[in-house]
């Protein structure tokens, strides 16, 4: 790993310091544990504890609650650095910060201030629980419902792909309103992990991001009080699209860019150090391998530049901002798949035999392709936006 990359995300000095701290954690804590996290599909607790100690769980929490008060630029740069050391840690962090945005912007949640202070102190990890077995990757369309009961609500849901399922202190969940005419008439609510009716269904055993503890969670006759509501009744889809989706998209784009940077650095190091004794030459002396490395670097910096432009758009929004948000995620997950594929081809047997850590990056990169909104969803959304069609 190298030091923090050139400042394409427009970081001020404070944000740059947070990115530098994240780079140190990635190098000294996350990277040494990454192979074991992957091999044993275990939660990267040492990395999360380091992030908590440095106050980075409260990176976007307003300063009035003890947080750092940082916006999307610092978030993107921090995630990119973490991802170079351990993409599973980066995924957990992206979900935490994206879910935290709903709590930060909520005007309904009763314990909002206490939760935000706990995040700032590194004592509360949250996550998103949107996708359901019945709606699959169409996370914006929950099939579960909130039914009025005992002065609040009851709900039953089978939530799938809940990152940090066994370790998060809370889940930001969604459900249709009772009597809703459309799944878009939904409400967001907070679930405590240890609440009665919350059950982890099975452990995660994916091919990539194996340490992110992404597992299905059953909510069985779960009581939801009025004080647990995060969005206003019926405004859940709006909060998902206007608050969660932008942060999630730039976070996962930054994670993919971090994967690309890690693959470029590992490939460059291998070409510069491995060689042929009988000719006293290095792999870097082969033009075809240099060409592949050049393509990897180009794709990486193109993706980072698009994300940097998107961050500019988010600070000064225009009607094109949502389109750039979607494109930054699509461009980055496509780049990660292509760059790690080229890394495998360039490094050959050394990569295939898992000596370089590139094979792990290759697998981790594929998770972004199927994670909602999937690449297919993103292409469809972007096509609709470009031709004047509504997204839903």
TAURQUI-V867776 format. One record per residue. PSI is psi in radians with two decimals (none if undefined). BURIAL is + if it has 24 or more other ideal C-beta (glycine too) atoms within 12 Angstrom, else -. D_FIRST is the distance of its C-alpha to the first C-alpha in whole Angstrom. Layout:
psi:burial:d_first
PSI:BURIAL:D_FIRST
PSI:BURIAL:D_FIRST
//
This chain:
psi:burial:d_first
2.60:+:0
-3.11:-:4
3.13:-:7
2.39:+:9
2.89:+:10
2.53:-:14
1.28:-:16
-0.15:+:18
0.16:+:19
0.73:+:22
2.42:+:20
3.14:-:23
-0.68:-:22
-0.81:-:22
-0.65:+:20
-0.62:+:17
-0.68:+:17
-0.71:+:17
-0.66:+:14
-0.70:+:12
-0.76:+:14
-0.67:+:12
-0.67:+:9
-0.74:+:10
-0.73:+:11
-0.75:+:9
-0.78:+:7
-0.41:-:10
-0.93:+:12
-0.84:+:11
-0.79:+:9
-0.44:-:11
-0.16:+:14
-0.73:+:13
-0.71:+:15
-0.70:-:18
-0.78:+:18
-0.85:+:18
-0.65:-:21
0.09:-:23
0.82:+:23
2.67:+:23
2.32:+:22
1.16:+:19
-0.65:+:21
-0.64:+:19
-0.74:+:16
-0.65:+:19
-0.68:-:21
-0.74:+:18
-0.70:+:18
-0.75:+:22
-0.61:-:22
0.06:+:20
0.21:+:23
-0.24:+:20
-0.34:+:23
0.44:+:25
-0.77:+:23
-0.01:+:26
2.33:+:29
2.58:+:31
-0.51:-:31
-0.32:-:35
0.22:+:34
0.03:+:31
-3.09:+:28
-0.33:+:26
0.43:-:28
2.75:+:25
-2.81:+:25
-0.56:+:23
-0.89:+:21
-0.65:+:20
-0.88:+:19
-0.80:+:18
-0.69:+:15
-0.79:+:15
-0.76:+:15
-0.71:+:12
-0.77:+:9
-0.73:+:11
-0.47:+:11
-0.50:+:7
-0.81:+:8
1.77:+:12
-0.55:+:14
-0.74:+:17
-0.73:+:16
-0.68:+:16
-0.77:+:19
-0.74:+:21
-0.73:+:20
-0.80:+:21
-0.69:+:24
-0.91:+:25
-0.68:+:24
-0.76:+:26
-0.66:+:29
-0.51:+:29
-0.61:+:30
-0.64:+:33
-0.71:+:34
-0.73:+:33
-0.10:+:36
2.48:+:38
0.13:-:42
-0.50:+:43
2.16:+:41
-0.72:-:43
0.46:-:40
-0.90:+:38
-0.76:-:38
-0.72:-:37
-0.75:+:34
-0.68:+:33
-0.66:+:33
-0.68:+:32
-0.81:+:29
-0.56:+:28
0.02:-:29
0.35:+:26
0.06:-:29
2.08:+:29
2.23:+:27
3.05:+:29
3.06:+:28
2.46:+:30
1.25:+:33
-0.91:+:34
2.46:+:34
2.73:+:37
-0.64:-:39
-0.31:-:42
-0.10:+:40
-2.25:-:36
-0.04:+:34
1.26:+:36
-0.33:+:35
-0.04:+:37
1.27:+:40
2.56:+:41
-0.31:+:44
2.77:+:44
2.65:+:47
2.05:+:47
2.31:-:51
2.35:-:53
2.30:-:54
0.73:-:55
0.09:-:54
-2.25:-:51
2.74:+:49
2.58:+:49
2.66:+:46
2.29:+:45
2.61:+:42
1.67:+:40
2.33:+:36
2.70:+:34
0.89:+:30
1.83:+:30
2.50:+:26
0.51:+:26
-0.71:+:30
-0.02:+:30
-0.37:+:28
2.57:+:29
-0.39:+:32
2.75:+:33
2.37:+:33
1.96:+:34
2.95:+:36
2.65:+:39
2.68:+:42
2.64:+:45
2.64:+:48
2.29:-:51
0.23:-:53
2.47:+:51
-0.17:-:52
2.57:-:48
-0.35:+:45
-0.25:+:44
1.36:+:46
2.94:+:43
2.45:+:42
2.48:+:39
2.79:+:40
2.35:+:38
2.23:+:38
2.39:+:37
-0.64:+:36
0.20:-:38
2.63:+:41
2.26:-:44
-0.02:-:44
2.16:+:40
2.20:+:39
2.28:+:36
-0.81:-:37
2.73:-:35
2.86:-:31
2.40:+:28
1.01:-:27
3.06:+:26
-0.35:-:24
2.94:+:21
0.81:+:19
-0.25:+:21
0.12:+:20
0.09:+:22
0.76:+:25
1.95:+:27
2.75:+:30
2.53:+:34
2.24:+:36
2.31:+:40
1.95:+:41
1.92:-:45
0.75:-:48
2.25:+:45
2.27:+:47
2.00:+:45
2.88:+:47
-0.54:-:47
-0.22:-:45
-0.19:+:42
2.33:+:42
-0.83:+:39
2.91:+:41
2.69:-:44
2.20:+:47
-0.07:+:46
0.30:+:43
-0.80:+:40
-0.67:+:39
-0.74:+:39
-0.66:+:37
-0.83:+:35
-0.61:+:35
-0.40:+:35
-0.98:+:32
-0.88:+:30
-0.79:+:30
-0.77:+:28
-0.71:+:26
-0.76:+:25
-0.81:+:24
-0.54:+:22
-0.81:+:20
-0.49:+:20
-0.78:+:19
-0.66:+:16
-0.78:+:15
-0.67:+:16
-0.63:+:14
-0.70:+:11
-0.77:+:11
-0.79:+:12
-0.72:+:9
-0.70:+:7
-0.72:+:10
-0.81:+:10
-0.74:+:7
-0.69:+:8
-0.78:+:11
-0.74:+:11
-0.73:+:10
-0.77:+:13
-0.51:+:15
-0.32:-:15
-0.52:-:15
2.63:+:18
-2.78:-:21
2.03:-:25
-0.61:-:27
-0.32:-:30
-0.05:-:29
0.75:-:27
2.88:-:24
2.81:-:21
-0.52:+:20
-0.24:+:19
-0.14:-:23
2.08:-:24
-0.63:-:24
-0.61:-:24
-0.67:+:20
-0.66:-:20
-0.70:-:21
-0.76:+:20
-0.71:+:16
-0.75:-:18
-0.69:+:19
-0.80:+:16
-0.72:+:15
-0.85:-:18
-0.66:+:19
-0.85:+:15
-0.51:+:16
-0.77:+:20
-0.75:+:19
-0.67:+:17
-0.70:+:20
-0.72:+:23
-0.70:+:21
-0.74:+:21
-0.68:+:25
-0.68:+:26
-0.66:+:25
-0.78:+:27
-0.69:+:30
-0.56:+:29
-0.57:-:30
1.34:-:33
2.50:-:34
3.14:-:36
-0.26:-:38
-0.18:-:35
-0.84:+:32
-0.63:+:33
-0.77:+:32
-0.61:+:29
-0.82:+:28
-0.74:+:29
-0.59:+:27
-0.67:+:24
-0.82:+:23
-0.81:+:25
-0.67:+:23
-0.74:+:20
-0.54:+:21
-0.75:+:22
-0.72:+:19
-0.73:+:17
-0.80:+:20
-0.75:+:20
-0.75:+:17
-0.52:+:16
-0.77:+:19
-0.61:+:19
-0.74:+:16
-0.76:+:18
-0.68:+:21
-0.69:+:19
-0.15:+:17
-2.30:+:21
-0.57:-:22
-0.60:+:18
-0.75:+:17
-0.58:-:20
0.16:-:21
0.42:-:17
-0.35:-:16
-0.11:+:13
-0.06:+:12
-0.63:+:13
-0.63:+:16
-0.75:+:15
-0.68:+:14
-0.77:+:17
-0.74:+:19
-0.65:+:17
-0.51:+:18
-0.31:+:21
-0.66:+:22
-0.48:+:22
-0.60:+:25
-0.08:+:27
2.24:+:26
2.40:+:29
2.20:+:30
2.98:+:29
-0.70:+:28
-0.75:-:32
-0.81:+:33
-0.76:+:31
-0.70:-:32
-0.78:-:36
-0.79:+:35
-0.74:+:34
-0.71:-:37
-0.78:-:39
-0.69:+:38
-0.38:-:39
0.21:-:42
0.28:-:43
2.60:-:43
2.59:-:43
-0.54:+:40
none:-:42
//
